[in-house]
Amino acid sequence: MSKFGELIDVEIPVLLDFYTEGNEESTAMHSILRDVAAALGDKAKVIKIDVDKNQELAEALRVRGLPTLIIYKNGEMKWRHSGKENTNRLIEIIQEFA
């Protein structure tokens, strides 16, 4: 988990997307997240985390519904949402923490 700590302990917002390939809402978020990452450039990071490959982390963060979106900044959780979210709303939320 120390690698996870390094990922989230940065001065820019980090949006984590917890997903599985078998979940339709999760896979629908992929193109939205690409657009968010492109719009924000180096002002934020977008990281997709496959729950099937990272079960220990998903359990530690109590990820239940998919997709689960979490924003961290400086190692601290700032925002959390389960379910789909649209591109413009995600950009707005991330910019609040940028």
DRENPA-3360 file (N, C-alpha, C; in nm, 2 decimals, always signed):
BEGIN
1 = MSKFGELI = +0.08/-0.12/+0.00/+0.00/+0.00/+0.00/+0.09/+0.13/+0.00 ~ +0.22/+0.12/+0.02/+0.30/+0.24/+0.02/+0.30/+0.30/-0.12 ~ +0.29/+0.22/-0.22/+0.29/+0.27/-0.35/+0.16/+0.35/-0.37 ~ +0.05/+0.31/-0.31/-0.08/+0.39/-0.32/-0.06/+0.52/-0.25 ~ +0.01/+0.52/-0.14/+0.04/+0.65/-0.06/+0.11/+0.74/-0.15 ~ +0.21/+0.69/-0.23/+0.29/+0.78/-0.31/+0.20/+0.84/-0.43 ~ +0.11/+0.76/-0.47/+0.02/+0.80/-0.58/-0.07/+0.92/-0.54 ~ -0.12/+0.91/-0.42/-0.22/+1.01/-0.37/-0.16/+1.13/-0.29;
9 = DVEIPVLL = -0.04/+1.12/-0.25/+0.03/+1.22/-0.17/+0.10/+1.32/-0.26 ~ +0.02/+1.39/-0.35/+0.08/+1.49/-0.44/-0.01/+1.62/-0.43 ~ +0.05/+1.73/-0.48/-0.01/+1.86/-0.46/-0.13/+1.88/-0.56 ~ -0.14/+1.80/-0.66/-0.25/+1.81/-0.75/-0.36/+1.71/-0.72 ~ -0.48/+1.74/-0.76/-0.59/+1.64/-0.73/-0.57/+1.51/-0.81 ~ -0.59/+1.40/-0.75/-0.58/+1.27/-0.81/-0.72/+1.21/-0.81 ~ -0.78/+1.18/-0.93/-0.91/+1.12/-0.94/-0.89/+0.97/-0.96 ~ -0.94/+0.89/-0.87/-0.93/+0.74/-0.88/-1.06/+0.69/-0.93;
17 = DFYTEGNE = -1.06/+0.60/-1.02/-1.18/+0.54/-1.08/-1.16/+0.39/-1.05 ~ -1.24/+0.34/-0.95/-1.25/+0.20/-0.92/-1.35/+0.13/-1.01 ~ -1.31/+0.03/-1.09/-1.40/-0.03/-1.19/-1.37/-0.18/-1.21 ~ -1.45/-0.25/-1.28/-1.43/-0.38/-1.33/-1.47/-0.38/-1.47 ~ -1.41/-0.47/-1.55/-1.44/-0.47/-1.70/-1.58/-0.53/-1.72 ~ -1.63/-0.61/-1.63/-1.76/-0.67/-1.65/-1.88/-0.58/-1.61 ~ -1.85/-0.46/-1.56/-1.95/-0.37/-1.52/-1.97/-0.26/-1.62 ~ -2.10/-0.25/-1.68/-2.13/-0.16/-1.79/-2.11/-0.01/-1.75;
25 = ESTAMHSI = -2.15/+0.02/-1.63/-2.13/+0.16/-1.59/-1.98/+0.20/-1.58 ~ -1.91/+0.10/-1.53/-1.76/+0.12/-1.52/-1.70/+0.15/-1.65 ~ -1.73/+0.06/-1.75/-1.67/+0.08/-1.88/-1.72/+0.20/-1.95 ~ -1.84/+0.24/-1.93/-1.89/+0.36/-1.99/-1.82/+0.49/-1.94 ~ -1.76/+0.48/-1.82/-1.68/+0.59/-1.76/-1.55/+0.61/-1.83 ~ -1.49/+0.51/-1.90/-1.36/+0.52/-1.96/-1.34/+0.64/-2.05 ~ -1.44/+0.65/-2.14/-1.43/+0.77/-2.24/-1.45/+0.90/-2.16 ~ -1.53/+0.90/-2.06/-1.55/+1.03/-1.98/-1.42/+1.06/-1.91;
33 = LRDVAAAL = -1.36/+0.96/-1.86/-1.23/+0.99/-1.78/-1.12/+1.04/-1.88 ~ -1.12/+0.98/-2.00/-1.02/+1.02/-2.10/-1.04/+1.17/-2.13 ~ -1.17/+1.21/-2.15/-1.20/+1.35/-2.17/-1.16/+1.44/-2.06 ~ -1.19/+1.40/-1.94/-1.15/+1.47/-1.81/-1.00/+1.49/-1.81 ~ -0.93/+1.38/-1.83/-0.78/+1.39/-1.83/-0.73/+1.48/-1.93 ~ -0.78/+1.48/-2.05/-0.74/+1.57/-2.16/-0.77/+1.71/-2.13 ~ -0.89/+1.74/-2.07/-0.93/+1.88/-2.04/-0.84/+1.94/-1.93 ~ -0.80/+1.86/-1.83/-0.72/+1.91/-1.72/-0.57/+1.90/-1.74;
41 = GDKAKVIK = -0.52/+1.82/-1.83/-0.38/+1.81/-1.85/-0.30/+1.78/-1.73 ~ -0.20/+1.86/-1.70/-0.11/+1.84/-1.58/-0.17/+1.90/-1.45 ~ -0.29/+1.95/-1.46/-0.35/+2.01/-1.33/-0.41/+1.90/-1.24 ~ -0.42/+1.78/-1.29/-0.48/+1.67/-1.22/-0.43/+1.54/-1.28 ~ -0.44/+1.43/-1.20/-0.41/+1.30/-1.24/-0.54/+1.22/-1.24 ~ -0.56/+1.13/-1.34/-0.67/+1.04/-1.35/-0.61/+0.90/-1.35 ~ -0.65/+0.82/-1.25/-0.60/+0.68/-1.24/-0.71/+0.58/-1.23 ~ -0.71/+0.48/-1.32/-0.81/+0.38/-1.32/-0.76/+0.26/-1.24;
49 = IDVDKNQE = -0.84/+0.21/-1.15/-0.79/+0.09/-1.07/-0.89/-0.02/-1.08 ~ -0.85/-0.13/-1.14/-0.93/-0.25/-1.16/-0.95/-0.32/-1.02 ~ -1.07/-0.32/-0.98/-1.10/-0.38/-0.85/-1.06/-0.53/-0.84 ~ -1.08/-0.60/-0.95/-1.05/-0.74/-0.96/-0.90/-0.77/-0.93 ~ -0.81/-0.67/-0.98/-0.67/-0.69/-0.96/-0.62/-0.62/-0.83 ~ -0.70/-0.54/-0.77/-0.66/-0.46/-0.65/-0.76/-0.48/-0.54 ~ -0.80/-0.60/-0.51/-0.91/-0.63/-0.41/-0.87/-0.58/-0.27 ~ -0.75/-0.59/-0.23/-0.71/-0.54/-0.10/-0.73/-0.39/-0.08;
57 = LAEALRVR = -0.69/-0.32/-0.18/-0.70/-0.17/-0.18/-0.85/-0.14/-0.18 ~ -0.93/-0.20/-0.27/-1.07/-0.17/-0.28/-1.14/-0.20/-0.14 ~ -1.10/-0.31/-0.08/-1.16/-0.34/+0.05/-1.12/-0.24/+0.16 ~ -0.99/-0.20/+0.16/-0.94/-0.10/+0.25/-1.02/+0.03/+0.24 ~ -1.06/+0.07/+0.12/-1.13/+0.19/+0.09/-1.28/+0.18/+0.09 ~ -1.32/+0.06/+0.12/-1.47/+0.02/+0.13/-1.54/+0.05/+0.00 ~ -1.48/+0.01/-0.11/-1.54/+0.03/-0.24/-1.65/-0.08/-0.25 ~ -1.78/-0.04/-0.27/-1.89/-0.13/-0.28/-1.95/-0.12/-0.42;
65 = GLPTLIIY = -2.00/+0.00/-0.45/-2.06/+0.01/-0.58/-1.96/+0.05/-0.69 ~ -1.99/+0.02/-0.81/-1.90/+0.05/-0.92/-1.97/+0.13/-1.03 ~ -1.91/+0.22/-1.09/-1.78/+0.27/-1.05/-1.78/+0.35/-0.93 ~ -1.67/+0.36/-0.85/-1.65/+0.45/-0.74/-1.54/+0.54/-0.78 ~ -1.57/+0.67/-0.76/-1.48/+0.78/-0.80/-1.44/+0.85/-0.67 ~ -1.30/+0.86/-0.65/-1.25/+0.93/-0.53/-1.15/+1.03/-0.57 ~ -1.15/+1.15/-0.51/-1.05/+1.25/-0.53/-0.96/+1.26/-0.41 ~ -0.83/+1.25/-0.43/-0.74/+1.28/-0.32/-0.65/+1.40/-0.36;
73 = KNGEMKWR = -0.61/+1.47/-0.25/-0.51/+1.58/-0.27/-0.42/+1.58/-0.15 ~ -0.29/+1.58/-0.16/-0.20/+1.58/-0.05/-0.23/+1.46/+0.04 ~ -0.27/+1.35/-0.01/-0.29/+1.23/+0.07/-0.42/+1.22/+0.14 ~ -0.50/+1.33/+0.12/-0.63/+1.33/+0.19/-0.75/+1.32/+0.10 ~ -0.85/+1.23/+0.14/-0.96/+1.22/+0.05/-1.05/+1.35/+0.06 ~ -1.08/+1.40/-0.06/-1.15/+1.53/-0.07/-1.30/+1.51/-0.11 ~ -1.32/+1.40/-0.19/-1.45/+1.38/-0.25/-1.47/+1.23/-0.29 ~ -1.59/+1.18/-0.28/-1.62/+1.04/-0.32/-1.76/+1.03/-0.38;
81 = HSGKENTN = -1.77/+0.95/-0.48/-1.90/+0.93/-0.54/-1.91/+0.79/-0.60 ~ -2.02/+0.72/-0.58/-2.04/+0.59/-0.65/-2.14/+0.61/-0.76 ~ -2.11/+0.55/-0.87/-2.20/+0.56/-0.99/-2.14/+0.65/-1.10 ~ -2.21/+0.66/-1.21/-2.16/+0.74/-1.32/-2.16/+0.89/-1.29 ~ -2.08/+0.96/-1.35/-2.07/+1.11/-1.34/-2.04/+1.16/-1.48 ~ -2.09/+1.28/-1.51/-2.06/+1.33/-1.65/-1.93/+1.41/-1.65 ~ -1.88/+1.43/-1.77/-1.75/+1.49/-1.79/-1.74/+1.63/-1.73 ~ -1.84/+1.72/-1.76/-1.83/+1.86/-1.71/-1.84/+1.86/-1.56;
89 = RLIEIIQE = -1.92/+1.78/-1.50/-1.93/+1.78/-1.36/-1.80/+1.74/-1.29 ~ -1.74/+1.63/-1.35/-1.61/+1.59/-1.29/-1.51/+1.69/-1.30 ~ -1.50/+1.76/-1.41/-1.40/+1.87/-1.43/-1.42/+1.98/-1.33 ~ -1.55/+2.02/-1.31/-1.58/+2.12/-1.21/-1.54/+2.08/-1.07 ~ -1.57/+1.96/-1.03/-1.53/+1.91/-0.90/-1.38/+1.91/-0.88 ~ -1.31/+1.85/-0.98/-1.16/+1.85/-0.97/-1.10/+1.99/-0.96 ~ -1.16/+2.08/-1.04/-1.10/+2.22/-1.04/-1.12/+2.29/-0.90 ~ -1.22/+2.24/-0.83/-1.24/+2.30/-0.69/-1.12/+2.27/-0.60;
97 = FA = -1.05/+2.16/-0.63/-0.94/+2.12/-0.55/-0.80/+2.15/-0.61 ~ -0.80/+2.20/-0.73/-0.68/+2.23/-0.81/-0.61/+2.35/-0.75;
% end
